[in-house]
């Protein structure tokens, strides 16, 4: 049984998935198509994993290290320059959020393989205060600081799969995946 304070949201980009939301006791789960379909890769799908690396996110220097690591992983997966930029932008936002709002954390990169697809999954985790209202945090214009409020919603739009698991007072884990269109 899930903690009633838990906030979870999952988004999958798939042309055949209709947007819908479902609310259960104490937990809000949101599932929605995140944009144009990119094949049949689904969140939670079984994909063979290749290389995995975890990076600490505890300083400004770590943010730069993460961006370089993500760019290199995106090249290895076979992303073109546009998708490399999307993935690095998303990683930068996720790592910065873990550092600033979560007090530091980790970013794990997994290279994925499925028949006809290769992908890159990024998972950020922190033990910070959590996100009290995930749905609001995903809304454009929502900000907890001086930013423009496009952070998590922007990451969701840049990636093919996007999930947030956050418990107030216990931290946040965000998993975002981008697939090649091969």
C-alpha positions as CSV (number, residue, x, y, z in Angstrom):
1,X,0.0,0.0,0.0
2,X,1.3,3.4,-0.9
3,X,2.0,6.2,1.6
4,X,-0.9,8.7,1.6
5,X,1.6,11.6,1.4
6,X,3.2,10.1,-1.8
7,X,3.0,12.0,-5.1
8,X,3.5,10.1,-8.3
9,X,3.2,11.1,-11.9
10,X,4.1,9.1,-15.0
11,X,4.0,10.2,-18.6
12,X,4.6,8.1,-21.7
13,X,4.9,9.5,-25.2
14,X,3.0,7.1,-27.5
15,X,0.7,7.9,-30.4
16,X,-1.8,5.2,-29.4
17,X,-2.1,6.4,-25.7
18,X,-4.9,8.8,-24.9
19,X,-4.4,11.3,-22.1
20,X,-6.2,10.4,-18.9
21,X,-5.8,10.9,-15.2
22,X,-6.8,8.7,-12.3
23,X,-6.9,9.5,-8.6
24,X,-6.7,6.9,-5.8
25,X,-6.7,7.3,-2.1
26,X,-4.0,9.7,-1.0
27,X,-1.9,9.3,-4.2
28,X,-2.4,11.2,-7.4
29,X,-1.2,9.2,-10.4
30,X,-1.3,11.0,-13.7
31,X,-0.7,9.3,-17.0
32,X,-0.7,11.2,-20.2
33,X,0.6,11.2,-23.7
34,X,3.6,13.6,-23.7
35,X,3.6,14.4,-27.4
36,X,4.0,12.8,-30.8
37,X,4.6,9.1,-30.7
38,X,8.1,7.6,-31.2
39,X,7.3,4.0,-31.6
40,X,6.2,1.4,-29.1
41,X,8.6,2.0,-26.3
42,X,6.6,2.2,-23.1
43,X,7.4,3.2,-19.5
44,X,8.1,0.0,-17.5
45,X,8.9,-1.9,-20.7
46,X,11.5,-4.5,-20.5
47,X,14.6,-3.2,-22.3
48,X,18.0,-4.7,-22.2
49,X,20.4,-2.4,-20.4
50,X,23.9,-1.7,-21.5
51,X,26.2,0.7,-19.7
52,X,25.1,2.2,-16.4
53,X,26.9,5.0,-14.5
54,X,25.9,7.0,-11.4
55,X,27.1,10.5,-10.8
56,X,27.0,12.5,-7.6
57,X,25.3,15.9,-7.8
58,X,26.6,17.9,-4.8
59,X,28.3,20.9,-6.4
60,X,28.2,23.3,-9.3
61,X,31.2,21.3,-10.8
62,X,29.1,18.1,-10.6
63,X,26.5,19.7,-12.7
64,X,29.0,20.3,-15.5
65,X,30.4,16.8,-15.1
66,X,26.8,15.4,-15.5
67,X,26.2,17.4,-18.6
68,X,29.4,16.1,-20.2
69,X,28.6,12.5,-19.2
70,X,25.0,12.7,-20.6
71,X,26.3,14.2,-23.9
72,X,28.8,11.3,-24.2
73,X,26.2,8.7,-23.4
74,X,23.8,10.3,-25.9
75,X,26.5,10.0,-28.6
76,X,27.1,6.3,-27.7
77,X,23.4,5.6,-28.0
78,X,23.3,7.2,-31.4
79,X,21.2,10.4,-31.0
80,X,21.6,13.1,-33.5
81,X,22.5,16.6,-32.5
82,X,18.9,17.7,-31.8
83,X,18.1,14.8,-29.6
84,X,21.5,15.1,-27.8
85,X,20.6,18.7,-27.0
86,X,17.2,17.7,-25.7
87,X,18.6,15.0,-23.5
88,X,21.4,17.2,-22.1
89,X,18.9,20.0,-21.4
90,X,16.6,17.6,-19.5
91,X,19.6,16.2,-17.6
92,X,20.8,19.7,-16.7
93,X,17.4,20.6,-15.3
94,X,17.0,17.4,-13.3
95,X,20.5,17.6,-11.9
96,X,20.1,21.3,-11.0
97,X,16.8,20.5,-9.2
98,X,18.4,17.7,-7.2
99,X,21.2,20.0,-6.2
100,X,19.3,23.2,-5.4
101,X,15.9,21.9,-4.2
102,X,17.0,18.4,-2.9
103,X,20.3,19.4,-1.3
104,X,22.2,17.2,-3.6
105,X,21.7,13.7,-4.9
106,X,22.6,11.4,-7.8
107,X,21.9,11.1,-11.5
108,X,22.1,7.6,-12.9
109,X,22.5,7.0,-16.7
110,X,21.4,3.7,-18.3
111,X,21.8,2.9,-21.9
112,X,18.9,0.8,-23.1
113,X,18.3,-1.5,-26.0
114,X,15.0,-2.9,-27.4
115,X,14.4,-4.4,-30.8
116,X,14.5,-1.4,-33.2
117,X,15.2,1.1,-30.5
118,X,18.1,2.4,-28.3
119,X,17.6,4.8,-25.5
120,X,19.0,6.6,-22.6
121,X,17.3,6.6,-19.2
122,X,18.2,9.2,-16.6
123,X,17.2,8.7,-12.9
124,X,17.7,11.5,-10.4
125,X,17.3,10.9,-6.7
126,X,17.6,13.1,-3.7
127,X,16.7,13.0,0.0
128,X,15.4,16.6,0.1
129,X,12.0,17.9,1.2
130,X,10.1,16.3,-1.7
131,X,7.6,18.0,-4.0
132,X,4.3,18.7,-2.1
133,X,2.2,19.0,-5.3
134,X,3.6,17.2,-8.3
135,X,0.7,18.2,-10.6
136,X,1.4,21.9,-9.8
137,X,5.2,21.5,-10.2
138,X,4.5,20.1,-13.8
139,X,2.5,23.2,-14.7
140,X,4.2,25.8,-16.9
141,X,4.7,29.0,-14.9
142,X,5.1,27.1,-11.6
143,X,8.3,28.2,-9.8
144,X,9.7,28.0,-6.3
145,X,12.3,30.6,-7.1
146,X,13.3,33.2,-9.7
147,X,13.0,30.8,-12.7
148,X,10.6,30.9,-15.5
149,X,8.7,27.9,-14.3
150,X,9.3,25.6,-17.3
151,X,11.6,23.1,-15.6
152,X,9.9,19.8,-14.9
153,X,7.2,20.4,-17.5
154,X,9.9,21.1,-20.0
155,X,11.8,17.9,-19.1
156,X,8.5,16.0,-19.6
157,X,8.1,17.5,-23.1
158,X,11.7,16.8,-24.1
159,X,11.7,13.1,-23.1
160,X,9.6,10.1,-24.3
161,X,9.0,8.7,-20.8
162,X,8.8,10.7,-17.6
163,X,7.9,9.6,-14.0
164,X,8.1,11.4,-10.7
165,X,8.0,9.7,-7.3
166,X,8.1,12.2,-4.4
167,X,7.2,11.9,-0.7
168,X,7.2,15.2,1.3
169,X,10.1,15.1,3.8
170,X,11.7,12.1,2.2
171,X,12.9,13.1,-1.3
172,X,12.2,12.8,-4.9
173,X,13.1,10.4,-7.7
174,X,12.5,11.3,-11.3
175,X,13.1,8.9,-14.2
176,X,13.1,10.2,-17.8
177,X,13.9,8.2,-20.9
178,X,14.5,9.2,-24.6
179,X,14.4,6.6,-27.4
180,X,16.0,6.7,-30.8
181,X,13.5,6.3,-33.6
182,X,15.4,3.5,-35.4
